[in-house]
Every structure is written in structure tokens, then in C-alpha cells.
Amino acid sequence: MESAATRTAKPGRTAPSRRLEAIPPYMFAELERRVSAKRAAGIDVISLGIGDPDEPTYSHIVEAMRVAVGDPANQNYPANRGREEFRAALAGYYARRFGVELDPSSEAMPAIGAKECIYNLCFAFCDPGDVVLVADPGYPVYTGGPTLAGAEPVLLPLRPELGFAPDLDAIPAAALERARLLFLNYPNNPTGAVVPDGLFERAVALAHDHDLLVAHDNAYSEITRDGYVAPSFLETPGAREVGVEVFSLSKGFNMTGWRCAAIVGNADAIRTYWRLKTNIDSGLFEAIQLAGVAALEGPREPIDEMNRIYARRRDLVVGALAELGVEVAPTKATIYVWAPVPDGHTSVSFSELVLERAAVVVSPGSMYGPSGEGWFRISLTTPDERIVEAVERMKEHLR
Ligand SMILES: Cc1ncc(COP(=O)(O)O)c(C=O)c1O
């Protein structure tokens, strides 16, 4: 039996919990710190690091918010289930955009951003000892969420030769036995890949065979170009029986600061997520839900215009990289270009070189997981003239 003498010392008053200690510092925090230090030293740093749209939220959404925020009826605690109008607007959007019919009363509810939703799905479904299957490289919350929930993230390398799909047949049997959740994300951050043929179908089969829940993160479905139209996971036959989709308004509607997203799909899973949320937060501000309705029911032109802007910037970046001898496939979706680092460099050493020589921030691929080693990510969410300046500097200082 443990005696007072053998008991591990109690951590200090402000020591983080072991769970928090287990995850590395949030990568963007470190990036921001380095950029701030350079800027404080008077250096004009151009950040192509963070994926936060530079263009404003579309004006009809802002107008809807202006009206909604002034109405006292929208100022109380919201219900976690969400307003009827918001759920109906989501169902309408899914029907028009993806051909997916949702029951707005049971198959859709708001989330306070996709990030919240992804994190809380881990707490809703996982106990210590459970496994969460996550893409590597991938959005960091897919690994941080399970770790904080006491579960184990098992990394599935995204294979360039498979179109940046994980090899679902290569998942160890022991991991599948304990797996509760599989996170997928197409169009993909950080690789910019679109969903490879057959992957969603294979994920549905895997979920059936191993009794796990697929959570597809559809944060980038509206950011596409070159004629590509991204599907919803829920279009896949059988998907609704085994999965949910996280849909975010952040990127498609330039609404990252608004924290407006939704979870759609399997009704039982959504009920479990709702049950967790009733213990944690008090729902999405109703005025934001009404602004979300304006977004979902509004015109398509502003999205098309944003996609033209990202296509132009993508071409600028891909062209400049080619001049530096870095060949990349022009990504058909997302706000990112994913490129291999030149020979002789690691992801970090190349990103540091770019920061030191050109005062340009690119994200080292290894920040997104071990399989991101050997790659770097450029975000297209910087005004055209700054992108031009950044690529000119890179051409001048890195050649
Ligand atoms: C793949 C992916 N999922 C989710 C998010 C976060 O979305 P939200 O702003 O809705 O929390 C991001 C943000 O960069 C992302 O890249």
C-alpha cells in the first residue's frame, strides 16, 4: 500500500495537469511568439503561416448580425439544441448543396466552432484506454482532444501516393479493437488534398466492421477551385448510420471569429454530443445563429469571388515555388499549398531559413504530425500584394 513517504509529491499550485502536460504547446502560439519577436525588432514579417481569411465576413451576414444583436429576445442563454431557424437553414443548405436530407430536429445542431466540436466529441465518446484514429499530418485538435480526454490518438499516416489518404487496411488490429472514433478531413488541412475516390466508402465499411464512429471534419468544403466541388461525407451510402460531419462557417463565409459551426448526421451521436455540451457550455449566441442563417441562405457569389481570389494566390505561390525548384501540385481546395522542403532540409530548418532570410513565415509540416516531416505549408489568407512581396523575397533570398 502507498504510504505517505512513497506518495508522489503533489504538483505545485500552478502546475498543469498531467493531461495538459502531455500535449505540446499549441503550435500557432509558438509561431506567433516568434513572429512577434521579429516584429518587435522592427522587421516587416509576412506571415503565410496561419489559415485565417483576410477578407471580411460577407456584408449580408454582418447586416443580419447587426439586427439580431439589438433584439433583446436574442440576448438570453441559448438552448444547446439551437434555434429552429438555424437547424432548418442547415438542413436547407445540406439539401441544396450536397443533396443530403437532414431531419433538422434530430440530425443537426450548432457548435461553437468546429474546434469545440472536435474536442468535445472526444469527451462525449472516449474513456481512458480508448483509441481515436487520426490523420497524420492533421489539424492538431485531432490529437490534442483525445489526449486531454485521456484517450490515445493513434496516427494514420496520410500517404502522398494514395492522394493523401490513410491506408485504412494498415491500421493495427489492436488499435481497431479499442477505437471509438475516426477523424477524417477532406478537403484536407494541411495537405490541400481532396477526398480520394472510394475513401469515404471504405471508412463507412470500417466503421461498420469495428463499431466505431466516423467524424468527418468538413471545414473546407466551400473553398474549392478549378471546377472541383467538394462532397459531404453524408452523401456516402451508409454514412449516416456510422458517422457525423462537422460543418464550419469559418472558412467558407470568412467567419473565423464568429465561432459558428454545426454537427450533422447520426441522430444518436448528436444526442450524446448534446448531452455532454449541456454540462459544459451554454450554446451558441442566438444572434450568431441568426447571422448563420443569413450565411446559409444567402447568395453564393461572395463565396465564388473568394474562391477566385484563392485560385489567383495559389497560382502565384505555385509559380514562385517552381522557380525555386519546388514542384507542387496546384491544390484544388482549401486555403493551403503543401510543398516538399528542398533536399538537405528538415521542415523546421527550412521554415527557419525562410523566416531568417526572407522574413516570411511558413509552417513546418512536422507541426501537423510526424508524417508532415519533409513538407511545409503556405496559407493563402494574405492580401495579394503581400503574397507577391513574400514570393519575391523568397525568390531573391532562397535561390
Ligand atoms: C481541418 C480544420 N478543422 C477545423 C478548424 C477550426 O474551425 P472552426 O473555426 O470552425 O473552429 C480548422 C481551422 O483551421 C481546420 O483547419
The ligand as a MOL file (V3000), in Angstrom:
LIG
                    3D

  0  0  0     0  0            999 V3000
M  V30 BEGIN CTAB
M  V30 COUNTS 16 16 0 0 0
M  V30 BEGIN ATOM
M  V30 1 C -9.3480 20.9870 -40.5040 0
M  V30 2 C -9.8620 22.0570 -39.6240 0
M  V30 3 N -10.8930 21.8090 -38.8290 0
M  V30 4 C -11.3940 22.7410 -38.0110 0
M  V30 5 C -10.8490 24.0060 -37.9530 0
M  V30 6 C -11.4170 25.0110 -36.9950 0
M  V30 7 O -12.6300 25.5130 -37.4660 0
M  V30 8 P -13.5170 26.4760 -36.5660 0
M  V30 9 O -13.0790 27.8730 -36.8360 0
M  V30 10 O -14.9150 26.2170 -37.0120 0
M  V30 11 O -13.2940 26.0970 -35.1360 0
M  V30 12 C -9.7610 24.3150 -38.7560 0
M  V30 13 C -9.1450 25.6460 -38.6810 0
M  V30 14 O -8.1200 25.9380 -39.2240 0
M  V30 15 C -9.2450 23.3140 -39.6070 0
M  V30 16 O -8.1960 23.5410 -40.3970 0
M  V30 END ATOM
M  V30 BEGIN BOND
M  V30 1 1 1 2
M  V30 2 1 2 3
M  V30 3 2 2 15
M  V30 4 2 3 4
M  V30 5 1 4 5
M  V30 6 1 5 6
M  V30 7 2 5 12
M  V30 8 1 6 7
M  V30 9 1 7 8
M  V30 10 2 8 9
M  V30 11 1 8 10
M  V30 12 1 8 11
M  V30 13 1 12 13
M  V30 14 1 12 15
M  V30 15 2 13 14
M  V30 16 1 15 16
M  V30 END BOND
M  V30 END CTAB
M  END
